[in-house]
Amino acid sequence: MSFSHRAFPEIRAIFLAQFHPDQGPIVIELIKRPARSIAPADSSKIDFNSIQTLVIPKLQLFDRLVTVNTGKYKVMCYPLCIKGDNYVRNAFIFNMCFAFDIDADTKCYGPVVKRVGCLLRELEITGKLLSNPEGTRPLLGMMRQLVNKLNEHGEYQIELDLKGISQPMASTGISIKLFPYYEAPKDIEPYHVPVKIIDFDIAKRKSAQTVYQAHVPSDIMWDLVLDKVTDYIDNINHVRRIARLTAIHEKTVILALKHLDYFGCIKLVDIFRFGNVYEGQHHLKDIFRNAWLQRECHRYVTRDGQTGSISIEQLIQLYSTIRNRKTVAEWIIENDIDVDRLDVRRFFMFGVLHKMLRRVHCYPVLSKLQDQRSPDDREAKLGTLDMLDGTHHLDEICILEDKDMDTMREFLDQQEGINYMYL
């Protein structure tokens, strides 16, 4: 099995487009996917005419990563323009384009496409590789190797023989490697609850095996902050509580959690309370037709692994009853839930983690400020009342003000002109 089938999308074709002074945008060279590829052959062609205004674009799109869909393909490119008096119209416009399947996730190819474009610009400026007809042979070889090596191995390292074409760059080395694309770390707030996705003990041992090879010491050393933080990730503690339990500054704890979230070791949910409100999402339908998801849910939400205490059909039925924005406590009473058989916290957490449920937050809004308060009383309560502008939900306010939900609710009920929005 090729490397691309394990991790990265396969390149279907590479083509070089140029702006011809007489003919306009044209395709100079085209290298298709190798015939030995295990993917099924596709007779459809890339319609260059439909995308030529983006492949050879206006000035504003030069030196920018461009992705355009056409037919069954997604084309990613990095258009470039080299200005000079030695060119017709005083400019040389070109673009090396990569074609993929229309549904391919091509984020990992962004740096590669840009790197190849910048390399070609340097080769043209230094040795006129693209504008010189004699540069066709090494250029075709490079394009062919790009398709073969990146599809098969996810990396490309080859020497370009430019003798007789460019003396300053007679022997040019190219090193390109594909890396997984990770989304930017999410903002983590003090009220977020980190949920373990992996076993941290196994992760520590595997990282130790990488360092110590076969010999793994009994006292495995890990990053000190991560080591302490992960000890208190129990799917219940929120960020601020973890900071207090570990005696580590909250910003440092957030940085550690961002690191874990970036690499998919944790996910973030809200604090679970029986006064929480949840509602179904579009992905709720997945639990009805995905057998693997049903088994995982059944294993995760039953008490102490007692899978015989409640059936999968009953779990599916219970998810379908989450509506009308009732609190968890009201839902338990209405459906006569046996909390000894069903872990309610895990039940709702599983739904949120798999995007089947969404937490509905309560936002208190102060519509009329109590100007009659004394100056001392106004200064003491200003922090809380300032957050009652409809942009802070109760979870956030409680954590930031270091109050439990009942105390905060009692305080808010004593104020005048407060309305609640559920979003």
C-alpha positions as CSV (number, residue, x, y, z in Angstrom):
1,M,0.0,0.0,0.0
2,S,1.4,3.4,-0.9
3,F,2.2,6.1,1.6
4,S,-0.5,8.4,0.4
5,H,-3.2,6.0,1.1
6,R,-2.2,5.8,4.7
7,A,-2.0,9.5,5.5
8,F,-2.2,12.0,2.6
9,P,-4.4,12.5,-0.5
10,E,-2.9,11.3,-3.8
11,I,-1.8,13.7,-6.5
12,R,-3.8,13.0,-9.7
13,A,-1.7,15.3,-11.9
14,I,0.8,18.2,-12.0
15,F,0.8,20.7,-14.8
16,L,2.8,23.9,-15.5
17,A,0.8,26.8,-16.9
18,Q,2.3,30.0,-18.4
19,F,1.0,33.2,-19.9
20,H,2.0,33.2,-23.5
21,P,2.5,36.7,-25.0
22,D,0.4,35.8,-28.1
23,Q,-1.8,32.8,-27.0
24,G,-2.6,33.9,-23.5
25,P,-2.8,31.3,-20.6
26,I,-1.7,27.8,-21.8
27,V,-0.5,24.5,-20.3
28,I,3.1,23.8,-21.1
29,E,3.7,20.4,-19.4
30,L,1.4,17.9,-17.8
31,I,2.3,14.8,-15.7
32,K,-0.5,12.5,-14.7
33,R,-0.7,9.9,-11.9
34,P,1.4,6.8,-12.6
35,A,-0.5,3.9,-14.2
36,R,0.7,1.5,-11.5
37,S,-1.4,3.4,-8.9
38,I,-4.0,1.2,-7.2
39,A,-6.6,3.9,-7.5
40,P,-9.1,3.3,-10.3
41,A,-8.5,5.1,-13.6
42,D,-10.6,8.1,-14.4
43,S,-11.1,9.2,-18.0
44,S,-12.4,12.7,-17.1
45,K,-10.0,15.6,-17.8
46,I,-9.3,18.9,-16.1
47,D,-11.1,21.7,-17.8
48,F,-8.4,24.3,-17.9
49,N,-10.5,26.8,-19.7
50,S,-12.9,27.0,-16.8
51,I,-10.1,27.8,-14.3
52,Q,-7.5,29.7,-16.4
53,T,-8.5,33.1,-14.9
54,L,-7.5,31.7,-11.4
55,V,-4.5,29.7,-12.6
56,I,-3.1,32.7,-14.4
57,P,-4.9,35.4,-12.3
58,K,-4.9,39.1,-11.9
59,L,-2.1,40.8,-10.0
60,Q,-3.8,40.6,-6.6
61,L,-3.6,36.8,-6.5
62,F,0.1,36.5,-7.3
63,D,2.2,35.0,-4.5
64,R,-0.9,33.6,-2.8
65,L,-2.1,30.0,-2.4
66,V,-5.1,29.4,-4.6
67,T,-7.5,26.4,-4.5
68,V,-10.2,26.0,-7.1
69,N,-12.6,23.2,-7.9
70,T,-13.4,22.0,-11.4
71,G,-15.4,18.9,-12.3
72,K,-14.1,16.0,-10.3
73,Y,-10.9,17.7,-9.3
74,K,-9.5,20.2,-6.8
75,V,-6.5,22.3,-8.2
76,M,-4.1,23.9,-5.8
77,C,-1.5,26.3,-7.1
78,Y,0.8,29.3,-6.3
79,P,0.8,31.8,-9.2
80,L,3.9,33.8,-9.7
81,C,5.1,36.7,-11.8
82,I,8.8,37.7,-12.5
83,K,9.3,41.1,-13.9
84,G,12.2,41.9,-16.2
85,D,13.1,43.8,-19.3
86,N,14.4,40.6,-21.0
87,Y,10.8,39.2,-21.1
88,V,8.1,39.9,-23.7
89,R,5.7,42.4,-22.0
90,N,8.4,42.8,-19.3
91,A,7.0,40.0,-17.2
92,F,7.1,36.2,-17.0
93,I,3.9,34.6,-15.5
94,F,3.8,31.0,-14.6
95,N,2.1,28.5,-12.2
96,M,2.8,25.0,-11.1
97,C,-0.5,23.4,-10.3
98,F,-1.4,20.2,-8.3
99,A,-4.6,18.4,-9.0
100,F,-6.4,16.2,-6.5
101,D,-9.8,14.5,-6.1
102,I,-12.6,17.0,-5.4
103,D,-13.2,15.7,-1.9
104,A,-9.5,15.4,-0.9
105,D,-8.3,17.3,2.3
106,T,-5.4,19.2,0.8
107,K,-4.3,21.4,3.7
108,C,-1.1,19.4,4.2
109,Y,-0.1,20.2,0.6
110,G,-0.2,24.0,1.1
111,P,3.4,24.4,2.2
112,V,4.6,21.9,-0.6
113,V,2.8,23.9,-3.4
114,K,4.2,27.2,-2.1
115,R,7.7,25.7,-1.7
116,V,7.7,24.3,-5.3
117,G,6.5,27.6,-6.7
118,C,9.2,29.6,-4.9
119,L,11.9,27.1,-6.0
120,L,10.8,27.5,-9.6
121,R,11.0,31.2,-9.3
122,E,14.5,31.0,-8.0
123,L,15.5,28.6,-10.8
124,E,14.0,31.0,-13.4
125,I,15.7,34.1,-11.9
126,T,19.1,32.4,-11.6
127,G,19.2,30.1,-14.6
128,K,16.1,30.8,-16.9
129,L,15.0,27.2,-16.4
130,L,11.3,27.8,-17.4
131,S,11.8,30.3,-20.2
132,N,14.7,28.4,-21.7
133,P,13.5,25.6,-24.1
134,E,16.5,23.5,-23.0
135,G,15.0,23.4,-19.4
136,T,12.2,21.1,-20.5
137,R,14.1,17.9,-19.8
138,P,15.0,18.5,-16.1
139,L,11.7,20.2,-15.5
140,L,9.7,17.2,-16.7
141,G,11.9,14.9,-14.6
142,M,11.3,17.0,-11.5
143,M,7.5,17.0,-12.1
144,R,7.5,13.2,-12.7
145,Q,9.5,12.6,-9.5
146,L,7.1,14.9,-7.5
147,V,4.1,12.8,-8.5
148,N,5.9,9.5,-7.9
149,K,7.7,10.3,-4.7
150,L,5.1,12.3,-2.9
151,N,2.4,9.7,-3.7
152,E,4.5,6.7,-2.7
153,H,6.6,8.0,0.2
154,G,5.3,11.4,1.2
155,E,8.7,13.0,0.6
156,Y,10.9,14.0,-2.3
157,Q,14.7,14.5,-2.5
158,I,16.4,14.6,-5.8
159,E,19.3,16.4,-7.5
160,L,18.6,18.5,-10.6
161,D,21.2,18.3,-13.3
162,L,21.3,21.8,-14.8
163,K,24.7,21.6,-16.5
164,G,24.6,23.5,-19.8
165,I,21.5,25.4,-18.7
166,S,22.4,27.2,-15.5
167,Q,26.0,27.3,-14.4
168,P,25.3,29.0,-11.0
169,M,22.8,26.2,-10.2
170,A,24.4,23.3,-12.1
171,S,23.6,20.9,-9.3
172,T,20.5,21.8,-7.3
173,G,19.1,19.7,-4.5
174,I,15.4,19.6,-3.6
175,S,14.0,18.3,-0.3
176,I,10.3,18.2,0.3
177,K,8.3,16.4,2.9
178,L,4.6,16.1,3.7
179,F,3.5,16.7,7.3
180,P,0.0,16.2,8.8
181,Y,-2.0,19.4,9.1
182,Y,-3.2,20.4,12.5
183,E,-5.8,23.1,13.2
184,A,-4.7,26.1,15.3
185,P,-5.1,25.4,19.0
186,K,-8.6,26.4,20.3
187,D,-9.0,29.1,22.9
188,I,-9.2,27.4,26.3
189,E,-11.1,29.2,29.1
190,P,-11.0,28.6,32.9
191,Y,-14.5,27.0,32.8
192,H,-13.6,24.3,30.2
193,V,-13.4,20.7,31.2
194,P,-10.6,18.7,29.4
195,V,-11.7,15.1,28.5
196,K,-9.0,12.4,27.9
197,I,-9.0,10.9,24.5
198,I,-5.9,8.7,25.0
199,D,-4.4,6.8,27.9
200,F,-1.7,9.2,29.2
201,D,0.3,6.3,30.9
202,I,0.6,4.5,27.6
203,A,1.6,7.8,25.9
204,K,4.3,8.4,28.4
205,R,5.7,4.8,28.0
206,K,5.6,5.1,24.1
207,S,7.5,8.4,24.2
208,A,10.0,6.9,26.6
209,Q,10.5,3.9,24.2
210,T,11.4,6.4,21.5
211,V,14.1,7.9,23.7
212,Y,15.4,4.8,25.5
213,Q,14.6,2.4,22.6
214,A,14.2,-1.1,24.2
215,H,15.1,-0.1,27.7
216,V,12.3,1.8,29.5
217,P,13.1,2.9,33.1
218,S,10.6,2.4,35.8
219,D,10.6,6.1,36.7
220,I,9.7,7.6,33.3
221,M,10.5,11.3,33.1
222,W,8.1,13.5,31.2
223,D,7.5,17.2,30.9
224,L,6.9,18.4,34.5
225,V,3.9,20.6,33.8
226,L,2.2,18.0,31.5
227,D,3.0,15.3,34.1
228,K,1.2,17.1,36.9
229,V,-1.7,18.4,34.7
230,T,-2.5,15.1,33.2
231,D,-2.8,13.6,36.7
232,Y,-5.8,15.8,37.4
233,I,-7.6,15.4,34.1
234,D,-10.5,13.2,35.2
235,N,-13.2,14.5,32.8
236,I,-14.7,16.4,35.7
237,N,-12.2,19.0,36.8
238,H,-12.3,22.3,35.0
239,V,-9.2,24.3,34.0
240,R,-9.2,26.6,37.0
241,R,-9.6,23.7,39.5
242,I,-6.7,21.8,37.8
243,A,-4.6,25.0,38.2
244,R,-5.4,25.1,41.9
245,L,-4.9,21.4,42.5
246,T,-1.5,21.4,40.7
247,A,-0.4,24.7,42.2
248,I,0.6,25.8,38.7
249,H,-0.3,29.2,37.2
250,E,-3.5,29.1,35.3
251,K,-1.9,30.4,32.1
252,T,0.7,27.7,32.2
253,V,-2.0,25.1,32.6
254,I,-3.8,26.5,29.6
255,L,-0.7,26.3,27.5
256,A,-0.2,22.7,28.5
257,L,-3.8,21.8,27.7
258,K,-3.5,23.6,24.3
259,H,-0.5,21.4,23.6
260,L,-2.6,18.3,24.4
261,D,-5.6,19.6,22.4
262,Y,-3.4,20.4,19.4
263,F,-2.3,16.8,19.1
264,G,-5.7,15.3,19.7
265,C,-5.0,14.0,23.2
266,I,-8.0,15.8,24.8
267,K,-11.3,17.4,23.9
268,L,-13.0,20.2,25.7
269,V,-16.5,20.2,27.1
270,D,-18.5,22.4,29.5
271,I,-18.9,21.7,33.2
272,F,-21.6,19.1,33.8
273,R,-24.5,20.1,36.1
274,F,-27.9,18.7,36.5
275,G,-29.2,22.1,35.7
276,N,-27.6,22.1,32.3
277,V,-29.7,22.2,29.2
278,Y,-28.9,20.3,26.0
279,E,-30.4,20.0,22.6
280,G,-30.0,17.5,19.7
281,Q,-27.8,18.3,16.7
282,H,-27.8,17.1,13.1
283,H,-25.3,14.3,13.9
284,L,-27.8,12.8,16.3
285,K,-28.9,10.7,13.4
286,D,-25.5,8.9,13.5
287,I,-26.4,7.0,16.6
288,F,-29.4,5.4,14.8
289,R,-27.4,3.9,11.9
290,N,-23.8,3.6,13.1
291,A,-23.3,0.2,14.8
292,W,-19.7,1.1,16.0
293,L,-21.0,4.3,17.5
294,Q,-23.8,2.4,19.3
295,R,-21.4,-0.1,20.8
296,E,-19.0,2.6,21.9
297,C,-21.8,4.6,23.5
298,H,-23.2,1.5,25.2
299,R,-19.7,0.6,26.7
300,Y,-19.0,4.2,27.8
301,V,-22.2,5.2,29.5
302,T,-23.2,2.1,31.4
303,R,-22.2,2.0,35.1
304,D,-19.0,0.1,35.8
305,G,-19.1,-1.7,32.4
306,Q,-22.4,-3.4,33.2
307,T,-23.5,-3.6,29.6
308,G,-26.4,-5.9,30.3
309,S,-28.1,-3.3,32.6
310,I,-29.4,-1.2,29.7
311,S,-29.8,-2.1,26.0
312,I,-28.5,-0.2,23.0
313,E,-32.1,0.3,21.8
314,Q,-32.9,2.0,25.1
315,L,-29.9,4.4,24.8
316,I,-31.0,5.4,21.3
317,Q,-34.5,6.0,22.5
318,L,-33.2,8.1,25.4
319,Y,-31.2,10.3,23.0
320,S,-34.3,10.9,21.0
321,T,-36.1,12.3,24.1
322,I,-33.7,15.2,24.5
323,R,-35.7,18.1,23.3
324,N,-37.8,21.2,24.5
325,R,-34.7,22.5,26.3
326,K,-35.4,20.8,29.6
327,T,-32.7,20.6,32.3
328,V,-30.9,17.3,32.9
329,A,-32.7,16.9,36.2
330,E,-36.1,17.4,34.5
331,W,-35.1,14.9,31.8
332,I,-34.2,12.3,34.4
333,I,-37.5,12.6,36.2
334,E,-39.5,12.7,33.0
335,N,-37.9,9.5,31.6
336,D,-37.6,7.7,35.0
337,I,-33.8,7.2,34.5
338,D,-32.2,4.7,36.8
339,V,-28.9,6.5,37.6
340,D,-27.6,3.2,39.1
341,R,-27.6,1.7,35.6
342,L,-26.8,4.8,33.4
343,D,-24.0,7.2,34.0
344,V,-25.9,10.4,33.1
345,R,-22.8,12.6,33.0
346,R,-21.1,10.3,30.6
347,F,-24.3,9.9,28.6
348,F,-24.4,13.7,27.8
349,M,-20.7,14.0,27.5
350,F,-20.6,11.2,24.8
351,G,-23.3,13.1,22.9
352,V,-21.4,16.4,23.0
353,L,-18.0,14.8,22.1
354,H,-19.6,13.2,19.0
355,K,-21.5,16.3,18.1
356,M,-24.9,14.7,18.6
357,L,-25.8,17.1,21.4
358,R,-25.1,20.8,22.0
359,R,-24.9,22.6,25.3
360,V,-27.4,25.4,25.6
361,H,-25.9,28.2,27.7
362,C,-27.7,30.7,29.9
363,Y,-26.8,34.3,29.4
364,P,-28.0,36.8,32.0
365,V,-28.6,40.3,30.7
366,L,-29.0,43.3,33.0
367,S,-31.4,45.6,31.2
368,K,-31.4,48.4,33.9
369,L,-28.4,49.3,36.0
370,Q,-29.2,49.9,39.7
371,D,-28.0,53.5,40.1
372,Q,-29.4,53.7,43.5
373,R,-26.7,51.5,45.0
374,S,-24.2,53.1,47.3
375,P,-20.7,53.8,45.9
376,D,-19.1,51.1,48.0
377,D,-21.8,48.6,47.1
378,R,-21.5,49.6,43.4
379,E,-17.7,49.1,43.4
380,A,-18.0,45.7,45.2
381,K,-20.5,44.3,42.7
382,L,-19.3,46.0,39.6
383,G,-17.3,43.0,38.4
384,T,-20.2,40.7,38.3
385,L,-22.7,43.2,36.9
386,D,-20.3,44.3,34.2
387,M,-20.5,40.8,32.8
388,L,-24.3,40.8,32.5
389,D,-24.2,42.2,29.0
390,G,-25.3,39.1,27.1
391,T,-21.8,38.0,26.1
392,H,-20.9,35.9,29.2
393,H,-22.8,32.8,30.1
394,L,-23.4,31.6,33.7
395,D,-20.6,29.0,33.6
396,E,-18.0,31.7,32.8
397,I,-19.4,34.1,35.3
398,C,-19.4,31.5,38.1
399,I,-15.8,30.5,37.5
400,L,-14.5,34.0,37.1
401,E,-16.3,35.2,40.2
402,D,-15.4,32.0,42.1
403,K,-19.0,31.2,43.1
404,D,-21.1,28.1,42.8
405,M,-24.1,28.1,40.6
406,D,-26.7,28.3,43.4
407,T,-25.0,31.2,45.0
408,M,-24.7,33.1,41.7
409,R,-28.4,32.4,40.9
410,E,-29.4,33.7,44.3
411,F,-27.3,36.8,43.8
412,L,-28.8,37.4,40.3
413,D,-32.4,36.9,41.6
414,Q,-31.8,39.7,44.0
415,Q,-31.1,42.1,41.2
416,E,-33.7,44.0,39.3
417,G,-34.0,44.1,35.5
418,I,-32.2,40.9,34.7
419,N,-33.4,38.7,31.9
420,Y,-32.0,35.3,30.8
421,M,-31.3,34.3,27.2
422,Y,-30.7,30.6,26.3
423,L,-28.4,30.2,23.3
